[in-house]
Amino acid sequence: MFNLLRMDLYRVKRSKSVYVCFGLLLLATVLVFGMMWLLETPQGQEISVPLGMLTPEEVKESGSILDGVDTLGFFRQICLDGGMYNLIFGIWVMLFVCADFQSGFIKNIMALHQNRWNYIGSKVLTAGIVDFGYLVLHLLFAVLMNRMFGNLVPYAGWRDIVFYLSWVWLVTTAFAALIIFICILTRSVAAGSVAAVLLGGGVVVMSLYGILNMIHMGEWLKYSIYLTCAMGPQKYTSVKNLYVYVVGFGFLVLYTVIAGVVLKKKDI
């Protein structure tokens, strides 16, 4: 499996898609910080009022929408709470996995590595490594942007950062395993793309949650990947907060095993 992992990591380093997807996350961060600077700072309001983004009355009357928000909270609001991170990351995972089937390279891999569990393990580990890099570098970039825009929000404590990044990494890696399973099941770029958009963006979960909530049966969906990312704790306050690790680990194992079973039963 480690030979496959080395090969996959080499492919990641050489691919353009991993950098393009990460660039989209950074671009979103710059745009959000720029917007907040225009709306929240006196210097920015001197520009936003003439542009019609705010009226003088709104400047005088409105309170800050960043009250109580630190760098970690701002970071998660930019991409993770709304599902944009999972959407973009899921698209990269789809491109990475489906490339093997689209090019026919999967046949060469299976000829050399007959244990198909090694293939699944390599893909999940690669996705986890890229996910970790995305999250850490994205957070560092957000901290840098906060500094460049005049410290719009206060800095979060390192304990909160470690707690939040550790569980959100586990949950988003589980989402990657879900996309890997769908790509192996369908071997379709279209199906993988639709899954990344609808599942990563929360369209399916929130629609189902809204319907089930009308009959008071939607509580269990709070333990879905999307709602765990959106509503999970930012700080560790009690043992109850550890449920996010159980959700992430459970879905990671579940989708990895299902993907392995499907690959073993399908002809290449």
Contacts in CASP RR format, 6 or more apart in sequence:
PFRMAT RR
TARGET T0000
AUTHOR 0000-0000-0000
METHOD contacts of the structure
MODEL  1
MFNLLRMDLYRVKRSKSVYVCFGLLLLATVLVFGMMWLLETPQGQEISVP
LGMLTPEEVKESGSILDGVDTLGFFRQICLDGGMYNLIFGIWVMLFVCAD
FQSGFIKNIMALHQNRWNYIGSKVLTAGIVDFGYLVLHLLFAVLMNRMFG
NLVPYAGWRDIVFYLSWVWLVTTAFAALIIFICILTRSVAAGSVAAVLLG
GGVVVMSLYGILNMIHMGEWLKYSIYLTCAMGPQKYTSVKNLYVYVVGFG
FLVLYTVIAGVVLKKKDI
1 115 0 8 1.000
1 117 0 8 1.000
1 118 0 8 1.000
1 121 0 8 1.000
1 122 0 8 1.000
3 113 0 8 1.000
4 109 0 8 1.000
4 113 0 8 1.000
4 118 0 8 1.000
4 119 0 8 1.000
4 121 0 8 1.000
4 122 0 8 1.000
5 121 0 8 1.000
5 122 0 8 1.000
5 125 0 8 1.000
5 126 0 8 1.000
7 122 0 8 1.000
8 96 0 8 1.000
8 122 0 8 1.000
8 123 0 8 1.000
8 126 0 8 1.000
9 126 0 8 1.000
9 129 0 8 1.000
11 96 0 8 1.000
12 18 0 8 1.000
12 96 0 8 1.000
12 126 0 8 1.000
12 130 0 8 1.000
15 96 0 8 1.000
17 92 0 8 1.000
17 95 0 8 1.000
17 96 0 8 1.000
18 92 0 8 1.000
18 96 0 8 1.000
18 130 0 8 1.000
21 88 0 8 1.000
21 89 0 8 1.000
21 91 0 8 1.000
21 92 0 8 1.000
22 134 0 8 1.000
22 137 0 8 1.000
22 138 0 8 1.000
24 88 0 8 1.000
25 79 0 8 1.000
25 84 0 8 1.000
25 85 0 8 1.000
25 88 0 8 1.000
25 134 0 8 1.000
25 138 0 8 1.000
26 138 0 8 1.000
26 141 0 8 1.000
28 78 0 8 1.000
28 79 0 8 1.000
28 84 0 8 1.000
29 78 0 8 1.000
29 79 0 8 1.000
29 138 0 8 1.000
29 141 0 8 1.000
29 142 0 8 1.000
29 145 0 8 1.000
30 145 0 8 1.000
32 78 0 8 1.000
33 142 0 8 1.000
33 145 0 8 1.000
33 146 0 8 1.000
33 148 0 8 1.000
33 149 0 8 1.000
33 152 0 8 1.000
34 149 0 8 1.000
36 65 0 8 1.000
36 66 0 8 1.000
36 149 0 8 1.000
36 152 0 8 1.000
37 43 0 8 1.000
37 44 0 8 1.000
37 149 0 8 1.000
37 150 0 8 1.000
37 152 0 8 1.000
38 44 0 8 1.000
38 45 0 8 1.000
38 47 0 8 1.000
38 48 0 8 1.000
38 53 0 8 1.000
39 45 0 8 1.000
39 48 0 8 1.000
39 53 0 8 1.000
39 54 0 8 1.000
39 65 0 8 1.000
40 64 0 8 1.000
40 65 0 8 1.000
40 66 0 8 1.000
40 152 0 8 1.000
41 149 0 8 1.000
41 150 0 8 1.000
41 152 0 8 1.000
45 54 0 8 1.000
45 59 0 8 1.000
48 54 0 8 1.000
49 55 0 8 1.000
49 56 0 8 1.000
49 59 0 8 1.000
54 62 0 8 1.000
66 74 0 8 1.000
66 152 0 8 1.000
66 153 0 8 1.000
69 77 0 8 1.000
69 153 0 8 1.000
70 153 0 8 1.000
70 154 0 8 1.000
70 155 0 8 1.000
70 156 0 8 1.000
70 157 0 8 1.000
71 139 0 8 1.000
71 142 0 8 1.000
71 143 0 8 1.000
71 146 0 8 1.000
71 153 0 8 1.000
71 154 0 8 1.000
71 155 0 8 1.000
71 156 0 8 1.000
72 139 0 8 1.000
72 156 0 8 1.000
72 157 0 8 1.000
72 160 0 8 1.000
72 161 0 8 1.000
72 164 0 8 1.000
72 234 0 8 1.000
73 153 0 8 1.000
73 156 0 8 1.000
73 234 0 8 1.000
74 142 0 8 1.000
74 146 0 8 1.000
74 152 0 8 1.000
74 153 0 8 1.000
75 138 0 8 1.000
75 139 0 8 1.000
75 142 0 8 1.000
76 164 0 8 1.000
76 168 0 8 1.000
76 234 0 8 1.000
78 84 0 8 1.000
78 142 0 8 1.000
79 85 0 8 1.000
79 88 0 8 1.000
79 138 0 8 1.000
80 86 0 8 1.000
80 168 0 8 1.000
80 229 0 8 1.000
80 230 0 8 1.000
81 229 0 8 1.000
81 230 0 8 1.000
82 201 0 8 1.000
82 202 0 8 1.000
82 229 0 8 1.000
82 230 0 8 1.000
83 200 0 8 1.000
83 201 0 8 1.000
83 202 0 8 1.000
83 226 0 8 1.000
83 229 0 8 1.000
83 230 0 8 1.000
84 201 0 8 1.000
85 134 0 8 1.000
85 138 0 8 1.000
85 172 0 8 1.000
85 229 0 8 1.000
86 172 0 8 1.000
86 175 0 8 1.000
86 196 0 8 1.000
86 199 0 8 1.000
86 200 0 8 1.000
86 201 0 8 1.000
86 225 0 8 1.000
86 226 0 8 1.000
86 229 0 8 1.000
87 196 0 8 1.000
87 197 0 8 1.000
87 200 0 8 1.000
87 201 0 8 1.000
89 130 0 8 1.000
89 131 0 8 1.000
89 134 0 8 1.000
89 172 0 8 1.000
89 175 0 8 1.000
89 176 0 8 1.000
90 175 0 8 1.000
90 176 0 8 1.000
90 179 0 8 1.000
90 196 0 8 1.000
90 200 0 8 1.000
91 193 0 8 1.000
91 196 0 8 1.000
91 197 0 8 1.000
92 130 0 8 1.000
93 127 0 8 1.000
93 176 0 8 1.000
93 179 0 8 1.000
93 180 0 8 1.000
93 183 0 8 1.000
93 196 0 8 1.000
94 179 0 8 1.000
94 183 0 8 1.000
94 189 0 8 1.000
94 192 0 8 1.000
94 193 0 8 1.000
94 195 0 8 1.000
94 196 0 8 1.000
95 189 0 8 1.000
96 123 0 8 1.000
96 126 0 8 1.000
96 127 0 8 1.000
97 123 0 8 1.000
97 179 0 8 1.000
97 180 0 8 1.000
97 183 0 8 1.000
97 184 0 8 1.000
98 183 0 8 1.000
98 187 0 8 1.000
98 188 0 8 1.000
98 189 0 8 1.000
98 192 0 8 1.000
99 105 0 8 1.000
100 106 0 8 1.000
100 109 0 8 1.000
101 183 0 8 1.000
101 187 0 8 1.000
102 189 0 8 1.000
106 268 0 8 1.000
107 268 0 8 1.000
109 119 0 8 1.000
110 116 0 8 1.000
110 119 0 8 1.000
110 268 0 8 1.000
113 119 0 8 1.000
116 260 0 8 1.000
116 263 0 8 1.000
116 264 0 8 1.000
117 260 0 8 1.000
117 264 0 8 1.000
119 263 0 8 1.000
120 180 0 8 1.000
120 184 0 8 1.000
120 256 0 8 1.000
120 259 0 8 1.000
120 260 0 8 1.000
120 263 0 8 1.000
121 256 0 8 1.000
123 180 0 8 1.000
124 173 0 8 1.000
124 176 0 8 1.000
124 177 0 8 1.000
124 180 0 8 1.000
124 252 0 8 1.000
124 256 0 8 1.000
124 259 0 8 1.000
127 173 0 8 1.000
127 176 0 8 1.000
127 177 0 8 1.000
127 180 0 8 1.000
128 169 0 8 1.000
128 173 0 8 1.000
128 176 0 8 1.000
131 169 0 8 1.000
131 172 0 8 1.000
131 173 0 8 1.000
131 176 0 8 1.000
132 169 0 8 1.000
135 165 0 8 1.000
135 168 0 8 1.000
135 169 0 8 1.000
135 172 0 8 1.000
136 165 0 8 1.000
139 161 0 8 1.000
139 165 0 8 1.000
143 155 0 8 1.000
146 152 0 8 1.000
146 153 0 8 1.000
146 155 0 8 1.000
159 236 0 8 1.000
160 234 0 8 1.000
160 235 0 8 1.000
160 236 0 8 1.000
163 233 0 8 1.000
163 235 0 8 1.000
163 236 0 8 1.000
163 241 0 8 1.000
164 233 0 8 1.000
164 234 0 8 1.000
164 235 0 8 1.000
166 245 0 8 1.000
167 232 0 8 1.000
167 244 0 8 1.000
167 245 0 8 1.000
167 248 0 8 1.000
168 229 0 8 1.000
168 244 0 8 1.000
170 244 0 8 1.000
170 245 0 8 1.000
170 248 0 8 1.000
170 249 0 8 1.000
170 252 0 8 1.000
171 225 0 8 1.000
171 228 0 8 1.000
171 229 0 8 1.000
171 244 0 8 1.000
171 247 0 8 1.000
171 248 0 8 1.000
171 251 0 8 1.000
172 229 0 8 1.000
173 248 0 8 1.000
173 252 0 8 1.000
174 225 0 8 1.000
174 247 0 8 1.000
174 248 0 8 1.000
174 249 0 8 1.000
174 250 0 8 1.000
174 251 0 8 1.000
174 252 0 8 1.000
174 255 0 8 1.000
175 199 0 8 1.000
175 200 0 8 1.000
175 225 0 8 1.000
175 251 0 8 1.000
177 251 0 8 1.000
177 252 0 8 1.000
177 255 0 8 1.000
177 256 0 8 1.000
177 259 0 8 1.000
178 195 0 8 1.000
178 199 0 8 1.000
178 225 0 8 1.000
178 251 0 8 1.000
178 255 0 8 1.000
179 192 0 8 1.000
179 195 0 8 1.000
179 196 0 8 1.000
179 199 0 8 1.000
180 255 0 8 1.000
180 256 0 8 1.000
180 259 0 8 1.000
181 255 0 8 1.000
181 256 0 8 1.000
181 258 0 8 1.000
181 259 0 8 1.000
181 262 0 8 1.000
182 191 0 8 1.000
182 192 0 8 1.000
182 195 0 8 1.000
183 191 0 8 1.000
183 192 0 8 1.000
184 259 0 8 1.000
184 260 0 8 1.000
184 262 0 8 1.000
184 263 0 8 1.000
184 266 0 8 1.000
185 259 0 8 1.000
185 262 0 8 1.000
186 192 0 8 1.000
197 203 0 8 1.000
198 204 0 8 1.000
199 205 0 8 1.000
199 225 0 8 1.000
199 226 0 8 1.000
200 225 0 8 1.000
200 226 0 8 1.000
201 226 0 8 1.000
202 226 0 8 1.000
205 221 0 8 1.000
205 224 0 8 1.000
205 225 0 8 1.000
205 226 0 8 1.000
205 227 0 8 1.000
206 226 0 8 1.000
208 218 0 8 1.000
208 221 0 8 1.000
209 218 0 8 1.000
209 221 0 8 1.000
209 227 0 8 1.000
210 218 0 8 1.000
212 218 0 8 1.000
212 221 0 8 1.000
221 227 0 8 1.000
222 228 0 8 1.000
222 231 0 8 1.000
223 243 0 8 1.000
223 247 0 8 1.000
225 247 0 8 1.000
225 248 0 8 1.000
225 251 0 8 1.000
228 244 0 8 1.000
228 247 0 8 1.000
228 248 0 8 1.000
232 244 0 8 1.000
233 241 0 8 1.000
233 244 0 8 1.000
235 241 0 8 1.000
END
